[in-house]
Amino acid sequence: MDNIYNMQKPWRPAYFYDNSTFPNLSEINAGGTVSSSEFQSSAITLPLNYSISIPVGLAKSIEGKYFTGMTEDLEFGNATNAWARLYNPPDSGVNLFVNVWTASDITSSRYRVQIYFNSDPPGIIQESSSVTSTNMTIQPPPEPHVKVEYAVGVRGFPSGGMRAYGRVAEAGTTINSEEEGKFIFPPGGSFLVFLSNPETPTIPAIGKVAFGWWEEPISN
């Protein structure tokens, strides 16, 4: 009887080296022998091709289209409210893609956040100067077309547009939401964060709102 061990094919390692150093696989498959020197290689010379997924926020930052901005202190309570919004001016020439928003540093009182689309807010509108491109390698830095606006100590609620959704949080708790660009507004549109403390309306409160967004030029 033939020795079954002599009929087995030699062991083959995984090859991660230059093709020129590979043994003849047809010989191995045929039961041939390969010397150990044929497996040796001093360096990896094969081209390495990578396939990666880049987050959309990073991609837009690389393109110089991503921006962040935040408000000054937003005072509300004492029977008043406050709001902050991303406002896309009618002549901007871009579409606004909302990526992230955050309501933080809310003191003194349990509070409520309501999100409005394309509404007309009450109060005296102020524009924030704390707005910047996120790509500091581009000089001069890209300037956003979209504005960060806010109002404090307002009475009443936004009119028109759409109240999209809302959330409630305890004092000192941050509310944020990653929208991943799914809220899109043409020129004249806006994404508004409305702050109030309806459960304790006579208690003064204060906080901040921040945004991250990108802008895409509108093709003619």
C-alpha positions in Angstrom: 0.0 0.0 0.0 1.2 3.5 -0.8 2.2 5.7 2.1 -0.6 8.2 2.4 1.8 10.8 3.8 3.8 10.8 0.6 0.6 11.6 -1.3 -0.1 14.8 0.5 0.7 18.1 -1.1 3.2 20.4 0.6 2.0 23.2 2.9 1.7 26.6 1.3 2.0 29.9 3.2 0.1 33.0 2.3 2.0 35.2 -0.2 2.1 38.9 0.5 5.3 39.6 -1.5 6.5 40.3 -4.9 5.0 38.0 -7.6 8.6 37.3 -8.8 9.4 35.5 -5.6 6.4 33.2 -5.7 7.0 29.5 -6.4 5.3 27.9 -9.4 1.9 27.1 -8.0 1.2 24.6 -10.8 4.1 22.5 -9.5 2.7 22.7 -5.9 -0.8 21.7 -7.1 0.8 18.8 -9.0 2.5 17.6 -5.8 5.9 19.1 -6.5 8.4 20.3 -3.9 9.4 23.9 -3.3 12.6 25.0 -1.5 12.4 27.3 1.5 14.5 29.9 -0.3 11.7 30.4 -2.8 9.4 31.7 0.0 11.9 34.4 1.1 11.4 38.1 0.2 13.2 41.2 1.7 10.4 43.7 1.0 6.8 44.2 0.1 6.8 45.5 -3.5 3.2 44.9 -4.6 1.2 48.1 -5.0 -1.2 48.6 -2.1 -4.7 49.8 -3.2 -6.9 51.2 -0.4 -10.6 51.6 -0.3 -12.0 53.8 2.4 -15.2 55.6 3.3 -14.8 59.3 4.1 -17.5 60.9 6.3 -19.4 63.5 4.4 -18.5 66.3 6.8 -14.8 65.6 6.3 -15.3 65.5 2.5 -17.0 68.9 2.5 -14.4 70.4 4.8 -11.7 69.3 2.3 -13.6 71.0 -0.4 -13.8 74.2 1.6 -17.6 74.0 1.8 -18.1 73.2 5.5 -18.6 75.8 8.2 -19.4 76.1 11.9 -20.9 78.9 13.9 -22.4 79.7 17.3 -24.4 82.3 19.0 -23.7 84.7 21.9 -25.5 83.9 25.2 -29.2 83.4 24.6 -31.2 84.8 27.5 -34.7 83.6 28.0 -37.2 82.8 30.8 -39.0 85.5 32.8 -41.9 84.7 30.4 -39.7 85.2 27.3 -38.0 82.8 24.8 -34.9 82.8 22.6 -33.9 81.3 19.2 -31.0 80.7 16.9 -31.1 79.8 13.2 -29.2 79.1 10.1 -30.5 81.6 7.5 -29.9 81.1 3.8 -30.3 84.6 2.2 -32.4 84.8 -1.0 -29.4 85.9 -3.1 -26.9 83.4 -1.6 -26.7 81.2 -4.7 -26.2 78.1 -2.6 -28.3 75.4 -1.0 -27.9 74.9 2.8 -27.2 71.4 4.2 -27.7 71.2 8.0 -25.2 68.7 9.4 -25.3 69.2 13.2 -26.8 71.5 15.8 -26.2 71.7 19.6 -28.0 73.5 22.4 -25.7 73.7 25.5 -24.8 75.5 28.7 -28.5 75.9 29.6 -28.6 77.0 33.2 -31.2 77.3 36.0 -34.2 75.6 34.4 -35.5 72.5 32.6 -35.9 73.6 29.0 -37.5 72.8 25.7 -36.1 72.9 22.1 -38.3 73.1 19.1 -37.1 73.0 15.5 -38.8 75.1 12.9 -38.3 75.1 9.1 -38.6 78.3 7.0 -40.5 80.2 9.7 -40.6 83.9 10.6 -39.3 84.3 14.1 -40.2 87.1 16.6 -37.8 89.5 18.2 -34.9 91.7 17.1 -32.6 89.7 14.8 -28.9 89.7 15.5 -26.1 88.2 13.4 -23.3 86.2 15.0 -19.7 86.9 14.1 -18.5 83.6 15.5 -18.6 81.8 12.1 -15.7 80.1 10.4 -14.7 77.7 7.7 -13.4 74.4 9.1 -10.6 74.0 6.6 -7.7 76.2 7.7 -5.4 75.0 4.9 -7.2 77.2 2.4 -6.0 80.8 2.2 -7.8 83.0 2.3 -10.5 80.9 4.1 -13.8 80.4 2.3 -16.6 82.8 3.5 -20.0 81.3 4.1 -23.1 82.6 2.4 -25.4 81.3 5.1 -25.8 83.4 8.3 -26.0 82.4 12.0 -28.7 84.6 13.5 -30.4 84.8 16.9 -32.7 86.8 19.2 -33.0 86.9 23.0 -35.8 87.7 25.4 -38.5 87.4 22.7 -42.2 87.0 23.2 -44.4 84.7 21.1 -43.4 81.9 18.7 -42.3 81.7 15.1 -45.0 82.0 12.5 -45.4 80.3 9.1 -43.2 77.6 7.9 -43.2 74.2 9.8 -42.6 73.2 13.4 -40.7 70.0 12.6 -40.0 68.4 16.0 -38.9 69.1 19.6 -37.0 67.8 22.6 -36.9 68.5 26.4 -33.9 68.3 28.6 -32.8 69.1 32.2 -30.8 72.2 33.1 -27.1 71.6 32.4 -27.8 69.0 29.8 -26.7 69.3 26.2 -29.1 68.5 23.3 -27.4 67.8 20.0 -28.4 66.1 16.8 -26.4 64.8 13.8 -28.5 65.5 10.8 -25.9 64.4 8.2 -27.1 67.0 5.7 -30.6 65.6 5.4 -32.2 69.0 6.1 -31.7 71.0 2.9 -32.8 74.6 2.4 -32.7 76.7 -0.8 -32.1 80.5 -0.8 -34.6 82.2 1.5 -34.9 79.1 3.8 -33.9 78.6 7.4 -33.4 76.0 10.1 -34.3 77.5 13.5 -33.8 76.2 17.1 -36.3 77.7 19.5 -35.6 77.7 23.3 -38.1 78.0 26.1 -38.8 76.8 29.6 -42.6 76.4 29.7 -42.6 74.3 32.9 -40.9 77.1 34.9 -41.5 80.2 32.7 -40.7 82.8 35.5 -37.2 81.4 36.1 -34.4 83.1 34.0 -32.3 80.9 31.9 -29.3 81.2 29.5 -27.6 79.1 26.9 -25.9 78.8 23.6 -26.6 77.2 20.2 -24.0 76.0 17.7 -24.3 74.7 14.1 -22.3 72.8 11.6 -23.3 72.9 7.9 -22.1 72.9 4.3 -23.1 74.8 1.2 -23.4 73.7 -2.4 -23.5 76.2 -5.3 -26.8 76.1 -7.3 -26.2 75.1 -10.9 -27.7 77.5 -13.4 
